[in-house]
Amino acid sequence: MGSSRLSTTAQPRVGFVQRMLPAVEGKVPLAAVVRWLIIALAVVWAVGPVLYLLANSVKPTIEYFNSPQILPSTVVWSHFQDLFASGNNTWRYLINSVVVTISTTACTVFFGSLAAYGLSRLRLGRSRLIAVVALVIIAVRFYPKITVVIPYFMLMRSLNLLDNVLAIIVAHVSITLPFAVLLMMTFYAEIPQEIEEAALIDGASLVQTYFRVIVPMTVTGMAAAALLTALVSWNEFLIASSVASNNAVTLPIDISTFISDKGTNWGSMSALAVLMTVPMLVLILFLQRFLVRGLTGGAVKG
């Protein structure tokens, strides 16, 4: 009995060793080599500019002009200190960016979820409705934003909202709302209406059904829409720069001030770019699971 047991347990190990021999001998499949090479190039392409930006933010000023090397000879933190030195308004611009991003995200997710829920419950063919909405959203998303800068500036001037964060928030909501509606429509369309009918039969109102039944089932889609909206609002420059001049300036506008007729302040500009990257990077790391589920969850039925 003992010898038979040893023989039966030894056979799988021999088979495993035999399967591993080609890899040990260096016979790696060409497809695996190509796959890992593509992955490595993609990582370098994505991470390389970030590392170069980080190196520039701690490089001595003289090395921007006299030294062609990528890595700094010594690490200095003076560029970060200059951002928050006396006379600079980086803190105020940072607060403006946070207020604009949070307000835009909240308004987009709230109104976008309501619009997506209403559109998904219309008595029309689902494929036809989504096609029409997608066509409208594509038309809105792909027209040149520069064409609305002057009309929007004149509108905000007539409303006395120039140099006000509210003008930036309204503009950002108009940019991000169509995409959020299209993204969340796919989630609402997958929820069986029988669930809503059961809640209504149990005595829940339509509002209670939406917030207590529907919203918890689509929280991943809302999180994905919120994350993408925050990314767009945090980095938007064109329309924000057209209506903000002093009090409502955000970080993307502030970073452009380091380029002037006297030259480019590479150190401070790189340092501010690093500071702008950190909050969104942390947000993505915390919400990446919602982003993946949100972008793929509504695409597969069941």
C-alpha positions in Angstrom: 0.0 0.0 0.0 2.8 2.4 0.9 4.6 1.8 -2.4 1.5 2.3 -4.5 0.8 5.6 -2.7 4.3 6.8 -3.4 4.0 5.9 -7.1 0.7 7.6 -7.5 1.9 10.8 -5.9 5.3 10.8 -7.8 3.7 10.6 -11.2 2.1 14.2 -11.2 5.4 15.6 -10.0 7.3 14.0 -12.9 4.7 15.3 -15.3 5.0 18.8 -13.9 8.8 18.7 -14.2 8.6 17.5 -17.7 6.2 20.4 -18.6 8.6 22.9 -17.0 11.7 21.6 -18.8 11.2 23.7 -22.0 11.0 26.8 -20.0 14.1 25.9 -17.9 16.1 25.1 -21.1 15.3 28.5 -22.5 12.6 27.5 -25.0 10.2 30.4 -24.3 7.4 30.7 -26.8 7.7 33.6 -29.2 4.2 34.8 -28.4 5.1 35.2 -24.8 8.2 37.2 -25.6 6.2 39.5 -27.8 3.5 39.9 -25.3 5.9 40.9 -22.5 7.8 43.2 -24.8 4.6 45.0 -25.7 3.7 45.2 -22.0 7.1 46.6 -21.1 6.9 49.2 -23.9 3.4 50.3 -22.7 4.7 50.7 -19.1 7.7 52.8 -20.3 5.4 54.9 -22.5 3.0 55.5 -19.6 5.4 55.9 -16.7 8.4 57.4 -18.5 6.9 61.0 -18.8 5.8 60.9 -15.2 9.3 60.0 -14.0 10.9 62.6 -16.2 8.5 65.2 -14.8 9.4 64.2 -11.3 13.1 64.4 -12.1 12.6 67.9 -13.5 10.8 69.1 -10.4 13.8 68.4 -8.2 16.5 69.4 -10.6 18.7 72.6 -10.0 17.7 75.5 -12.2 21.1 75.7 -14.0 20.8 72.1 -15.2 17.8 72.9 -17.4 20.1 74.9 -19.7 23.6 73.6 -19.2 23.2 69.9 -18.6 21.4 67.5 -21.1 21.2 64.7 -18.6 17.8 63.4 -17.5 18.5 62.7 -13.9 19.5 65.7 -11.6 23.0 65.8 -10.2 21.6 66.9 -6.8 18.0 66.9 -5.5 16.6 70.3 -4.6 13.2 71.1 -3.2 13.3 74.8 -3.8 10.8 74.6 -6.7 8.2 73.2 -4.4 9.0 75.8 -1.8 8.7 78.6 -4.3 5.1 77.6 -5.1 4.0 78.3 -1.6 6.3 81.2 -0.9 4.9 84.6 0.2 3.2 86.4 -2.6 2.1 83.2 -4.5 -1.5 82.2 -4.5 -1.0 78.5 -5.1 -3.1 77.5 -2.0 -6.1 79.6 -3.3 -5.8 78.1 -6.8 -5.6 74.7 -5.3 -8.8 75.3 -3.3 -10.5 76.6 -6.4 -9.6 73.5 -8.3 -10.9 71.3 -5.5 -14.2 73.2 -5.2 -14.7 73.1 -9.0 -13.9 69.4 -9.3 -16.1 68.3 -6.4 -19.0 70.5 -7.4 -18.8 69.4 -11.1 -18.6 65.7 -10.1 -21.5 65.9 -7.7 -23.7 67.8 -10.2 -22.8 65.5 -13.1 -23.4 62.3 -11.3 -26.7 63.5 -9.7 -28.3 65.0 -12.8 -26.7 62.4 -15.1 -28.0 59.5 -13.1 -31.5 60.9 -13.1 -31.4 61.6 -16.9 -29.9 58.2 -17.6 -32.6 56.5 -15.5 -35.4 58.4 -17.3 -34.0 57.6 -20.7 -33.5 54.0 -20.0 -37.2 53.6 -18.9 -38.7 55.3 -22.0 -41.0 53.1 -24.0 -38.7 52.9 -27.0 -36.5 50.3 -28.4 -33.3 50.1 -26.2 -30.9 49.8 -29.1 -32.5 52.6 -31.0 -32.6 54.9 -28.0 -29.0 54.3 -27.1 -28.0 54.9 -30.7 -29.8 58.3 -30.8 -28.4 59.4 -27.4 -24.9 58.2 -28.4 -25.1 60.2 -31.7 -26.1 63.3 -29.9 -23.4 62.9 -27.3 -20.7 62.2 -29.9 -21.8 65.4 -31.7 -21.5 67.4 -28.5 -18.2 65.8 -27.5 -16.4 66.2 -30.8 -17.2 69.8 -31.8 -14.3 72.2 -31.2 -14.6 73.7 -27.7 -12.9 76.9 -29.0 -16.1 77.6 -30.9 -18.1 78.2 -27.7 -15.5 80.1 -25.7 -16.5 83.6 -27.0 -20.3 83.0 -26.7 -19.9 81.5 -23.2 -17.7 84.4 -22.2 -20.3 86.9 -23.3 -23.1 84.9 -21.6 -21.2 84.9 -18.3 -20.4 88.6 -18.6 -24.1 89.4 -19.0 -24.8 87.3 -15.9 -22.0 89.0 -13.9 -20.3 85.6 -13.4 -16.9 86.4 -14.8 -14.0 85.4 -12.5 -16.4 83.2 -10.5 -16.0 79.5 -9.9 -19.7 79.0 -10.7 -19.0 79.9 -14.3 -16.4 77.2 -14.5 -18.6 74.6 -12.8 -21.4 75.2 -15.2 -19.1 74.9 -18.2 -17.5 71.7 -16.8 -20.9 70.1 -16.1 -22.0 70.8 -19.7 -18.8 69.0 -20.9 -19.0 65.9 -18.7 -22.8 65.4 -18.4 -23.4 63.8 -21.8 -20.8 61.2 -21.3 -22.0 60.4 -17.8 -25.6 59.9 -19.1 -24.4 57.5 -21.8 -22.2 55.6 -19.4 -24.9 55.1 -16.8 -27.7 54.3 -19.2 -26.2 50.9 -19.9 -26.4 50.1 -16.2 -30.0 51.2 -15.7 -31.1 49.3 -18.9 -29.8 46.0 -17.4 -31.9 46.3 -14.2 -35.1 44.3 -14.6 -38.2 46.5 -14.2 -39.8 43.7 -12.1 -37.5 44.9 -9.2 -39.0 48.4 -9.3 -42.5 47.0 -9.7 -42.0 44.8 -6.6 -40.8 47.9 -4.6 -43.8 49.9 -5.7 -46.2 47.1 -4.7 -44.6 47.0 -1.3 -45.6 50.6 -0.8 -42.4 52.5 -1.8 -42.8 55.7 -3.8 -41.0 56.3 -7.0 -38.3 58.4 -5.3 -37.8 55.8 -2.6 -37.6 53.1 -5.2 -34.9 55.0 -7.0 -32.7 55.9 -4.1 -33.2 52.8 -2.0 -33.3 50.1 -4.7 -31.9 51.4 -8.0 -29.0 53.5 -6.8 -27.3 50.7 -4.7 -27.4 48.4 -7.7 -25.7 50.9 -10.0 -23.1 52.4 -7.5 -20.2 51.0 -9.6 -21.4 52.9 -12.7 -21.8 56.1 -10.7 -18.3 55.7 -9.3 -16.8 55.2 -12.7 -18.7 58.3 -14.0 -17.6 60.3 -11.0 -13.9 59.4 -11.5 -13.9 60.2 -15.2 -15.7 63.5 -14.5 -13.2 64.4 -11.8 -10.3 63.8 -14.2 -11.8 66.0 -16.9 -12.7 68.8 -14.6 -9.4 68.8 -12.7 -7.4 69.2 -15.9 -9.7 71.4 -18.0 -8.0 74.6 -19.2 -9.6 76.2 -22.2 -13.0 77.3 -21.0 -11.8 77.9 -17.4 -9.1 80.3 -18.7 -11.7 82.3 -20.7 -13.8 83.2 -17.7 -11.3 83.3 -14.8 -8.7 86.0 -14.4 -7.9 86.3 -10.7 -10.2 85.1 -8.0 -11.4 81.9 -9.8 -8.1 80.8 -11.3 -7.5 77.0 -11.1 -4.3 75.0 -11.2 -4.3 74.4 -14.9 -4.5 78.1 -15.5 -1.8 78.8 -12.9 0.6 76.3 -14.5 0.4 78.2 -17.8 1.7 81.4 -16.1 5.2 79.9 -15.9 5.5 80.4 -19.6 6.1 84.1 -20.5 8.0 86.3 -22.8 10.9 86.1 -20.4 11.2 82.4 -20.8 9.9 79.2 -19.2 10.2 78.5 -15.5 10.7 74.7 -15.9 11.3 74.0 -12.2 8.2 75.6 -10.8 6.1 74.4 -13.7 7.3 70.8 -13.2 6.7 71.0 -9.4 3.2 72.3 -9.8 2.5 69.5 -12.4 3.6 66.9 -9.9 1.3 68.4 -7.3 -1.6 68.3 -9.7 -0.9 64.7 -10.6 -0.8 63.4 -7.0 -4.5 63.9 -6.0 -5.8 62.3 -9.2 -3.3 59.4 -8.9 -4.4 58.7 -5.3 -8.1 58.9 -6.4 -7.5 56.5 -9.2 -5.7 54.0 -6.9 -8.6 54.0 -4.5 -11.4 53.8 -7.1 -9.7 51.8 -9.9 -11.8 48.7 -9.0 -15.0 50.8 -9.5 -13.6 52.1 -12.7 -13.0 48.7 -14.2 -16.4 47.4 -13.1 -18.1 50.6 -14.2 -16.7 50.5 -17.7 -17.3 46.7 -18.2 -20.2 45.9 -16.0 -22.9 47.4 -18.2 -21.5 45.8 -21.3 -22.3 42.2 -20.4 -25.8 41.2 -19.7 -26.5 38.9 -16.8 
